């Protein structure tokens, strides 16, 4: 099992990206930048899961690939994949 402190740091960074994007979404027209921070949050949440369960860690930014790795450990996450329109 991974070092809980490392996982906690990844989750903290994820929360920061998510909270930043959420905090400015109402008053901003910088949608590309807001989407960037939501993407960063999602990526870091997935990577924190991957790290927590010692799954294969890839230095990539491809959310569907990261999600597939998480599903290998937690099949119930397939529901997330089913709700997304993923590229093959």
Long-range contacts (C-beta under 8 A, 24 or more apart in sequence): 1-52, 1-53, 1-54, 2-51, 2-52, 2-53, 2-54, 6-51, 7-48, 7-51, 7-52, 10-44, 10-47, 10-48, 10-51, 11-44, 11-45, 11-48, 13-44, 14-40, 14-41, 14-44, 14-45, 14-48, 15-41, 17-41, 17-44, 39-63, 46-70, 49-73, 49-74
